[in-house]
């Protein structure tokens, strides 16, 4: 089955208005950085420069934290929960109103297909604000004691894979609980966070409640280590998470860390085959595999290995790689040159260690950062591509014979973020779910998210939960 | 008339003293290092030579705790609750022994020591009841916006290293072990250095209360010496720093714990007689969310 030939169907860029340069959003206004250098953010699909963004230095971080502190003490902390709720509802509505614009902007800056930014990211962003808005005046029912209190100023550092969605996961529960926020988006994807700053202005959110500062790792480090911060929330790599855990040791700062993963996606011989193939594809190729909970280790029961692999390869042959703004695109651009280099390096290691590499024939654009959907077979548990997070559209396939062996192999990793199970047998699903050491188990589905559903890892995938009542607790003193 | 040997009367009988040893994997070894140290009462009078646990003992204890984890966390919550309640029952039978050890260790009057033992036993009973209620109180069913059944359940995090309070030799110890094991974690506990004797007796209670070997491992000795090896141990999932009094030492242990992202309970001013609440219990829980489609 080859690909159907489609005419290009690009979503219009006219809906977004990108400024040539952006300052830092501190205390309700965009301000010039005082001690950092500007840097450029590019479209990974074309390497076109989209805008120039300010790097926040230590003095800027200090200004932002102080603005957040003042807003916490004078305005947001004392405000009635009912009113905080209304601000959050306003924000949710503004996001819905500007949803298409934000989706296009996200796809431009991040490289993800418009089909995903439009149908997955943006609806979840709005839903997250709606969900937590309703908590703001019901905190005493959240299970964090009868008189729960906010923590104060939250320092939030988010990754580039779901820029606006990660912002929503961080900001919505923090504000609902009565905290104020200084958030740093990733250096390669700052634009939707800056658009969100405008939304805060449109909502008349009091100055200082949300502060958005841009920059790279140094800015994030200065923010996390600032002594005026009460809470640190980080989503990103395990290496950086570890460094953050060390840097806040001995302080009173509370922390939640949502880190890397190497999820097993386990296929039993009785699995519904068509759904399973779609689930495998969604598990590893959704968002170019730039997903911490991606199903990057496929464990297939030996008896159905040949059939699963043949069907998977046939399905991979119909994936469309290319322009993120084209509505028919399945796989967009790799987010950065740096990430592309890492995917290439680990894929080369996979070949060097003896695994067999396969990709469908697909023409990649000449400009921008691209990597074809790739599957490795003959992978052993010791191979680096079975152990390390590749964070790209690269699937490693292993096999098993018994459920116990599947569990053993699935849990044989320092990570524990997510797992998938495919089988028609209900009792086996529940047994597998109980045995897998992972914070999210998707049975006969994969990569589903919802604001009511707690998300987060076991072991070195971090600690704390985001989403649901539990995500709120992470921002309350109890 | 049956002949009987003449037994000495109470006033003349020489008592049989106990050897205070470690408790690892359900057995009572001496420290592999061969070390012991003098334990005195609050007035400085000799009480016993306690085993002084070493790095190797700590590692053996982690191995035992890991081995016990699957079985213990896999038991039904009802069963774990019964086992914890059994601990309280067996402690009650040893009330006098605990009271005299607490009195000697902490320099309390016997009546105050009895009150401490009462509170410790009651704390086991309180935690025992949590075993089969936790999932209902801290778990959730999640109304996602789609055709999926989605629920979240708490699970034990794994092996918990506990550096027990230095002051409160039994109530404090109980208050840091019980919240970890009730949910299915297994524990390696380093006791109060100067007041280890009630902890050794608690180990003997564990051994006779249907607590599987390895679920609770008790090391007498120095938390400052053993703590760093537990904090940096990659097969330990969480650590309670309650017994570390020096802030710099606590910070160093927290830094070491970050290597495998252990869940860290920082030391704090704690009154062990106060109602414990749920914060320690929930600190050693992971939340697992399971999704499944709903359809015909």
Interface residues (C-beta under 8 A of the other chain):
Chain A: X127 X143 X238 X241 X242 X245 X246 X249 X250 X252 X257 X259 X414 X416 X429 X433 X438 X439 X440 X441 X442 X443 X444 X445 X448 X450 X452 X453 X454 X455 X456 X458 X459 X460 X462 X463 X465 X468 X469 X470 X478
Chain B: X137 X138 X140 X142 X143 X144 X145 X146 X148 X150 X152 X157 X158 X237 X247 X248 X250 X251 X252 X254 X255 X257 X258 X259 X260 X261 X263 X264 X266 X279 X286 X287 X288 X289 X290 X291 X292 X293
